[in-house]
Amino acid sequence: MVAYGAGVYYLSSLSVPPVAGRLPDYVAHPLEYLGLTLLVVRALNGGLRATIPAVVHLSAVVLTVMYAISDEIHQLHVPRRTASVKDVLSDALGAVLAVGVAEIFQRIAGRSADSPLAVTLYMGKECHLCHEAREILLRIGQDIPLRLEEVDVAGDAQLERRFGKEIPVILADGTKISKGIPRERPIRRRLSRLSAG
């Protein structure tokens, strides 16, 4: 992060930066500060895989925009360079985009073998369709990491009211993906989609 920031400072110290003319300012500035903000988020959060609190995102954006403002002031002292509010706004856009990129990265990297998809099967012991649903989930679990929990609705009045007439019912990450007769293809498709984030 420090090296990247120093690189931004160095480019600002040049009267004619090497990227001048190759990329328009409205592209170069957001890209430059998108990278810087990602590094700030990573530093503040101790990595990008752990959950990133909103305060970390906000702090990273504020710090990056403050650096952008100081960089524009710095350019006032460089021959043939000027300060521009438009450039600061472009830098701020890059910082905000970095928040979205960090969230996307977290969703993609967060779903791995170490964090299987939580699946709950609501069933009854005497329900042959429920046993079929379990077999389907066990087969799918060989390809998609699943953490399967089986819940017998018998004896629980609330669960019987909610699921009794629909069992077997499959929930994945709290989303109902199947009820009644289990069909492997649509269940596999929905679990694949949820597992991919």
RABEL-V29647 format. One line per field, one symbol per residue. ss: DSSP state (h for helix, s for strand, l for the rest). psi: psi as a letter, one per 40 degrees, with the letter a starting at -180 (. if undefined). A space follows every 10 residues. Layout:
ss = ???
psi = ???
//
This chain:
ss = lhhhhhhhhh hhhlllllll llllhhhhhh hhhhhhhhhh hhhhhlllll lllhhhhhhh hhhhhhhhhh hhhhhlllll llllhhhhhh hhhhhhhhhh hhhhhhhhhh llllllssss sssllllhhh hhhhhhhhhh lllllsssss ssllllhhhh hhhlllllss ssllsssssl lllhhhhhhh hhhhhll
psi = dddddddddd ddehdgideh ddhidedddd ddeddddddd ddddefiedi hhiddddddd dddddddddd ddddedehhe iiihdddddd dddddddddd dddddddddd hadegihhhh hhiidehddd dddddddddd eddhhighhh hhehehdddd ddedeeiihh hhfehheiia hhhddddddd ddddde.
//
